[in-house]
């Protein structure tokens, strides 16, 4: 189960999961980018960790700071704001970064694909990652 859904001061600040890292991510992105909409979702449980592990996050950031910037520059701004977290406990960060106009035109967030990391070999009966024959060769 995901944590509480929170909204702050009439702005679109949303959080699913309310651990210390999720709070730090919200605080730093809010300070650096003054988003009109912010979602912070702890996705750790989708990646083999226990719920609330705070190792894998997805963020949706809508900010006027992104106007005129290509996607790579938007991601760099987010990474810069979260430099300490990315160097430490934060293992993975999925980002959707839109301008307010883009969000107004399309507030859709694409669904996240399932995690294929971690124990993917075990799911396919290849715990050692060794001599399983390729389906193409069968």
Backbone torsions as a table, in degrees:
resi	resn	phi	psi	omega
1	UNK	NA	141.3	178.7
2	UNK	-87.2	158.5	-176.3
3	UNK	-71.1	-172.7	-176.1
4	UNK	-68.1	149.3	175.8
5	UNK	-91.6	123.2	-175.5
6	UNK	-118.3	142.5	172.5
7	UNK	-125.5	145.7	-176.5
8	UNK	-125.5	125.8	168.3
9	UNK	48.8	39.0	175.5
10	UNK	77.1	-7.5	177.3
11	UNK	-91.2	161.7	-179.3
12	UNK	-81.8	65.8	177.1
13	UNK	-102.8	108.8	-174.9
14	UNK	-118.7	146.4	176.1
15	UNK	-143.1	137.2	171.6
16	UNK	-119.2	109.0	-171.7
17	UNK	103.5	134.3	-175.5
18	UNK	-133.4	38.5	176.9
19	UNK	-77.1	176.2	-177.3
20	UNK	-62.3	-36.8	179.5
21	UNK	-70.8	-40.8	176.5
22	UNK	-59.7	-42.4	178.5
23	UNK	-64.4	-41.5	179.2
24	UNK	-64.1	-41.5	178.4
25	UNK	-61.3	-47.3	178.6
26	UNK	-59.7	-47.7	-177.1
27	UNK	-61.1	-46.0	-176.9
28	UNK	-70.4	-40.6	178.1
29	UNK	-68.1	-37.4	177.9
30	UNK	-63.5	-44.0	-179.1
31	UNK	-68.1	-41.6	-174.7
32	UNK	-78.7	-34.6	-170.1
33	UNK	-120.9	-4.1	-178.6
34	UNK	40.5	58.3	-175.7
35	UNK	-67.5	148.2	172.4
36	UNK	-86.5	-17.7	175.7
37	UNK	-148.2	132.4	179.9
38	UNK	-144.1	124.1	173.6
39	UNK	-119.2	133.7	176.1
40	UNK	-127.3	117.4	-176.1
41	UNK	-123.1	123.9	174.7
42	UNK	-80.0	110.6	-178.8
43	UNK	-103.1	16.3	-175.3
44	UNK	-55.1	-39.1	-177.4
45	UNK	-67.1	-20.7	176.5
46	UNK	-78.7	-8.4	-174.2
47	UNK	-120.7	31.6	175.1
48	UNK	85.9	-4.3	178.4
49	UNK	-95.2	163.9	177.1
50	UNK	-71.5	155.0	176.0
51	UNK	-54.8	135.7	179.1
52	UNK	82.9	9.6	-178.9
53	UNK	-67.6	-23.8	177.3
54	UNK	57.8	48.5	175.2
55	UNK	-112.7	-26.6	-177.9
56	UNK	-126.7	124.0	-179.4
57	UNK	-129.1	155.6	169.1
58	UNK	-123.4	136.5	177.5
59	UNK	-127.3	145.0	170.2
60	UNK	-119.1	118.0	-177.0
61	UNK	-122.8	122.9	176.3
62	UNK	-115.4	116.8	-174.2
63	UNK	-147.8	143.1	173.4
64	UNK	-65.0	-20.8	177.3
65	UNK	-63.4	-18.6	-178.2
66	UNK	-86.6	-9.5	-177.0
67	UNK	-58.4	126.4	178.6
68	UNK	82.6	-3.2	-178.7
69	UNK	-99.7	140.9	174.7
70	UNK	-72.5	163.2	-177.8
71	UNK	-52.5	-40.3	-179.0
72	UNK	-60.9	-42.9	178.9
73	UNK	-65.6	-36.4	177.4
74	UNK	-63.2	-45.3	178.7
75	UNK	-62.9	-38.3	178.8
76	UNK	-63.0	-38.5	176.9
77	UNK	-62.7	-41.5	179.0
78	UNK	-66.6	-44.9	178.4
79	UNK	-61.5	-39.6	179.2
80	UNK	-62.8	-40.7	179.8
81	UNK	-66.2	-28.5	-175.5
82	UNK	-110.8	26.2	-175.9
83	UNK	-52.2	-49.5	-177.2
84	UNK	-64.8	-40.2	-179.2
85	UNK	-68.0	-39.9	179.4
86	UNK	-69.9	-26.6	177.5
87	UNK	-81.6	-12.2	-176.3
88	UNK	-121.7	-109.5	-169.3
89	UNK	-74.3	-20.2	-175.9
90	UNK	-83.3	112.3	-175.8
91	UNK	-87.3	-37.6	-176.6
92	UNK	-145.9	142.3	-179.1
93	UNK	-137.8	115.7	174.2
94	UNK	-94.0	134.7	-172.7
95	UNK	-126.0	133.1	164.1
96	UNK	-119.8	118.3	-176.7
97	UNK	-125.1	115.8	-177.2
98	UNK	-129.4	156.1	170.9
99	UNK	-80.1	162.8	176.5
100	UNK	-57.5	-37.5	178.8
101	UNK	-65.6	-43.4	177.7
102	UNK	-61.9	-41.0	-179.5
103	UNK	-66.8	-39.9	178.7
104	UNK	-63.8	-40.7	-180.0
105	UNK	-73.2	-32.3	-177.2
106	UNK	-153.1	89.5	-179.6
107	UNK	-81.5	20.3	-178.7
108	UNK	-81.7	136.3	173.9
109	UNK	-113.1	121.8	-177.9
110	UNK	-61.6	146.2	179.1
111	UNK	-65.9	147.3	179.8
112	UNK	-82.7	135.9	177.9
113	UNK	-69.5	158.9	178.2
114	UNK	-67.0	151.5	178.4
115	UNK	-71.2	134.3	176.5
116	UNK	-115.2	6.7	-179.0
117	UNK	-86.5	-168.9	176.0
118	UNK	66.6	-105.8	-172.3
119	UNK	-99.9	34.7	-178.0
120	UNK	-61.3	-34.2	178.3
121	UNK	-66.4	-38.9	179.1
122	UNK	-64.3	-36.9	179.4
123	UNK	-65.0	-26.0	-179.2
124	UNK	-101.6	13.4	177.7
125	UNK	74.7	26.6	-177.6
126	UNK	-132.0	65.3	-174.7
127	UNK	-59.9	-32.4	-178.3
128	UNK	-87.9	-11.3	-178.9
129	UNK	72.9	18.6	-171.9
130	UNK	-92.9	-121.8	-164.9
131	UNK	-83.2	37.2	175.4
132	UNK	-70.2	132.9	-178.8
133	UNK	-75.8	138.0	179.0
134	UNK	-65.5	140.9	177.3
135	UNK	-56.7	-28.9	179.5
136	UNK	-67.8	-28.1	-176.8
137	UNK	-91.9	-0.7	-177.0
138	UNK	-87.8	NA	NA
